[in-house]
Amino acid sequence: MVDKSEIIFGVRAVIEAVEAGKEIDKILVKKDIQSDLSKELFTALRGKMVPVQRVPVERLNRVTRKNHQGVIAYVSAVTYQKVEDLVPFLYEQGKNPFFVMLDGVTDVRNFGAIARTCECGGVDAVVIPMKGSVSVNADAVKTSAGALHTLPVCREQSLNTTIKYLKDSGFRILAATEKGDYNYTQGDYTGPICLIMGSEDKGISAENLSLCDEWMTIPILGNIQSLNVSVAAGVLIYEAVKQRTPDKE
Ligand SMILES: C[S@@+](CC[C@H](N)C(=O)[O-])C[C@H]1O[C@@H](n2cnc3c(N)ncnc32)[C@H](O)[C@@H]1O
């Protein structure tokens, strides 16, 4: 369940939130909304990169019984950052950046657990897509044990474009996939890297997988085909920690 304090409802209230520059994860709009005020909302949203979903009114009624006027906005618990701002900043600080990208992870608890491991393992940022992904709500922050209060989260329109940008910026892209035949301990995690974890159901998209420099596979000895994504992330992030900070081992 989403913490209700993160929800803004009513067209005017949502317009004000958008205009005030609040970080909004998504907006649900009644399918056939047509009022003048709703047109004002769409004007305010122009160029803002906020995902808008048109849904049946019943869905809105399930979120709140109050008078939502066909519009509900979910306010993010964090301020998202942009990869293109963060990468130059980290290089300027003399850092050897380590990013973790989640290609469509949808379970908020997996997301929180991965964020917690990222924070513990010195990861510089988590990258998520704008659509088809968890967003940072109160449950995610809670499961992350507060890691999401400090760990930068970048939300990007296209992961594919972001991967290309990272490659051009000197990153090696490592895919976590059970489909490879390359043991993860043989991979090279030194230098600027972005580790991509796949979604719970489909894994990493074929388009993104094809851009990866190395495929990291954790051996599976039993009958179940894959590990839980947060468990796999833990194994791989700590292999990276081992290679990147050998003196701490
Ligand atoms: C539950 S798995 C996805 C399974 C999905 N059915 C598929 O076809 O890819 C979720 C993610 O965890 C990671 N993962 C799970 N098992 C792994 C393994 N043995 N080696 C490397 N990564 C693994 C991958 O990133 C995977 O995309």
The ligand as an SDF file (V2000), in Angstrom:
LIG
                    3D

 27 29  0  0  0  0  0  0  0  0999 V2000
   14.0130  -13.3420  -11.1920 C   0  0  0  0  0  0  0  0  0  0  0  0
   15.2530  -12.9090  -12.3010 S   0  0  0  0  0  0  0  0  0  0  0  0
   14.4210  -12.8050  -13.8540 C   0  0  0  0  0  0  0  0  0  0  0  0
   14.0410  -14.0760  -14.4150 C   0  0  0  0  0  0  0  0  0  0  0  0
   13.3480  -13.9430  -15.7350 C   0  0  0  0  0  0  0  0  0  0  0  0
   12.3740  -14.9710  -15.8450 N   0  0  0  0  0  0  0  0  0  0  0  0
   14.2410  -13.9650  -16.9470 C   0  0  0  0  0  0  0  0  0  0  0  0
   13.8630  -14.6190  -17.8940 O   0  0  0  0  0  0  0  0  0  0  0  0
   15.2720  -13.3080  -16.9790 O   0  0  0  0  0  0  0  0  0  0  0  0
   15.4950  -11.1940  -11.9950 C   0  0  0  0  0  0  0  0  0  0  0  0
   16.8730  -10.6950  -12.2570 C   0  0  0  0  0  0  0  0  0  0  0  0
   17.7700  -11.1420  -11.2370 O   0  0  0  0  0  0  0  0  0  0  0  0
   19.0730  -11.3000  -11.7590 C   0  0  0  0  0  0  0  0  0  0  0  0
   19.4630  -12.7120  -11.6130 N   0  0  0  0  0  0  0  0  0  0  0  0
   18.7020  -13.7270  -11.1650 C   0  0  0  0  0  0  0  0  0  0  0  0
   19.3930  -14.8740  -11.1540 N   0  0  0  0  0  0  0  0  0  0  0  0
   20.6240  -14.5840  -11.6150 C   0  0  0  0  0  0  0  0  0  0  0  0
   21.8000  -15.3520  -11.8510 C   0  0  0  0  0  0  0  0  0  0  0  0
   21.8430  -16.6430  -11.6100 N   0  0  0  0  0  0  0  0  0  0  0  0
   22.8910  -14.7200  -12.3280 N   0  0  0  0  0  0  0  0  0  0  0  0
   22.8780  -13.3830  -12.5680 C   0  0  0  0  0  0  0  0  0  0  0  0
   21.7870  -12.6170  -12.3780 N   0  0  0  0  0  0  0  0  0  0  0  0
   20.6800  -13.1990  -11.9110 C   0  0  0  0  0  0  0  0  0  0  0  0
   19.0030  -10.8900  -13.2250 C   0  0  0  0  0  0  0  0  0  0  0  0
   19.3480   -9.5360  -13.3560 O   0  0  0  0  0  0  0  0  0  0  0  0
   17.5280  -11.1380  -13.5320 C   0  0  0  0  0  0  0  0  0  0  0  0
   17.1110  -10.3930  -14.6450 O   0  0  0  0  0  0  0  0  0  0  0  0
  1  2  1  0
  2  3  1  0
  2 10  1  0
  3  4  1  0
  4  5  1  0
  5  6  1  0
  5  7  1  0
  7  8  2  0
  7  9  1  0
 10 11  1  0
 11 12  1  0
 11 26  1  0
 12 13  1  0
 13 14  1  0
 13 24  1  0
 14 15  1  0
 14 23  1  0
 15 16  2  0
 16 17  1  0
 17 18  1  0
 17 23  2  0
 18 19  1  0
 18 20  2  0
 20 21  1  0
 21 22  2  0
 22 23  1  0
 24 25  1  0
 24 26  1  0
 26 27  1  0
M  CHG  2   2   1   9  -1
M  END
$$$$
